[in-house]
Amino acid sequence: MVHNYKGLHARQLAGCLLVIFIYFWGMLVPAEAQSSSFGVIPTQSANQIGNVKQGWYLKVHPGQTYQLQFQLCNYTNNTNKIQIQPLIVQTTPQLTLDTATPNAVPGPGAQYDFRQLVAGKVVQVPPGKVVAEKVSLHIPAAGIKGLLMGGLLFSSQSDLQFIRAQIKKGKSSSTPAIANFSYGVYLQQDLHPQRPHFHIDQPKLALANRQVLFKTPIKNTYAYPFLKGKFRARVTNRMNPKLNTTFVNKSGNFAGNSKTVWLNYWHRGPLSPGTYHVRYDLTHHRQHYVFHKSFTLTQKQTNELNKFLPKDPNRIWWWVFLAVLIVLGFAGLTIWVYRSGLHKGRPNVR
């Protein structure tokens, strides 16, 4: 069930969404990303919407070519090779946006591979210098549906080569982290409000690293993100209500044309074999998606999962009750023996 936007003027709503997108992307990347080796400063490009310091958000037209411009700063005394790679924005199992995986492939229903629209490059920045650079972005003649989410990943090949040389010489036994910076690229042709197309497949319980996980496969097949939304999963077992539980992500983010497996740790136990029903609610302002799913556990599955879950709380309370009885009995016996000894030790007075 989906409730559409109603009662709002399309342009006003588009403006509101634009502000949300720009604000959210500004939370992902700093205005100027820098490390001890190099820094990146985005600069204004044609058709830019909003502040470019928060990434490139462009209103584009079919068949046109645009330039994504930026400055590269070298903070070292040697030439620094900076690699610029286009990437596809995807969704992580924690419902956040992944903007640092250049090998990510296009998700379900993707119209284009963003990496084919932007040509990456390697720039050699002289020692202590700042250079102005750009990469070309070409929009296909068919245009763009929805909102295409991509990004540019900046990394230092010089840093990587230096660390590899240190390891080879035996001067370093571990691999230090290499600084990478990613800036978002939002491409939109029609600024009217749109909505994601969600699909949820069958959930399940599974083991991973001796932890029981509740897994929910989710995908968005349309090129439009779901930002700062609430994801709620209510699991119920009609035969054993003590196993009912709820998982909530109050500020989840889901990229357009992406899929993931939403992961949550399961702590209720012991499990019982049978059917578990799940209701999913995805809400964001006036958008509301509801899905009903179920999964079944066999006796064999519950036996395996219960090895890593809390035992029956009623059984634990029986053990606690028995321990209390033993302590009270021992205390009573001690008092009786003590009083009996006092009574026997008293002299008879006549």
Helices and strands as residue ranges (DSSP letters): H 10-28, E 33-34, E 38-42, G 52-54, E 56-59, E 65-74, E 80-88, E 90-91, E 97-98, H 114-117, E 121-125, E 130-138, E 147-156, H 157-168, E 180-188, E 198-200, E 204-208, E 211-220, E 226-236, G 241-243, E 245-254, E 258-265, E 274-284, E 287-297, H 299-306, H 313-345
